[in-house]
Amino acid sequence: MMNILIADDHPLIRKGLRQILSGGMAITHIFEAENGAATMEVLAKTTINVLILDISMPDKDGIEVLKDVKLLYPELPVLMLSIQPETQYALRALRFGASGCLNKASAPEELIDAIIKVQRGGQYISEEVSELLLKNLQVKNQDAHHLELSEREYQVMIMLASGDSLSDIANRLSLSIKTVSTYRARLLAKMDMTNNSQLTYYAMVNDLIKQIPR
């Protein structure tokens, strides 16, 4: 028996996950949180055995929440969940302590298998992510600058590298142009770059752009 916390800002997603888990495994209780702050509140009050964490959260992106969780609860297994392909965010998630990564379109049986595996201390990653990990071993840490970006900074970087304007990005992410501009400044500083052309070149060389469905 185990306690599971589902952290996702979409009520329908939480309800769907709850139904899958309730019908497929022995669980003592399923807790829910709609954002990063609520996630930390539940963890502070309750013993959780597995955290299912959405990569895109409204108040703080999933990678940042993951960092907070692993700082306070380093032994807690965290399974990252996203509508994005795992290859788009898995390296960063695993780097910061995630036990596994799963796409929201995965079959219910795969979700249950993933939870069981990470709860037992293992890692759950797809074959594609395994190949990325092997490839990443051949790259020096200082060269993989995009791994240091937050989830939102990474999204903005990919959109800029793909040719989207600040206004396009603002509309797609439901942010103000000023906020997007701030993310751009931050990510350029972290990437040690000065313009979008450098971002585009980096994204192409590291096979990042083609991972984003357009």
Secondary structure, DSSP 8 states (H G I E B T S, - for coil): --EEEEE-S-HHHHHHHHHHHHHHS--SEEEEESSHHHHHHHHHHS--SEEEEES--SSS-HHHHHHHHHHH-TTS-EEEEESS-HHHHHHHHHHTT-SEEEETTS-HHHHHHHHHHHHTT--B--HHHHHHHHHHTTS-GGG-GGGGS-HHHHHHHHHHHTT--HHHHHHHHT--HHHHHHHHHHHHHHHT--SHHHHHHHHHHTT-GGGS--
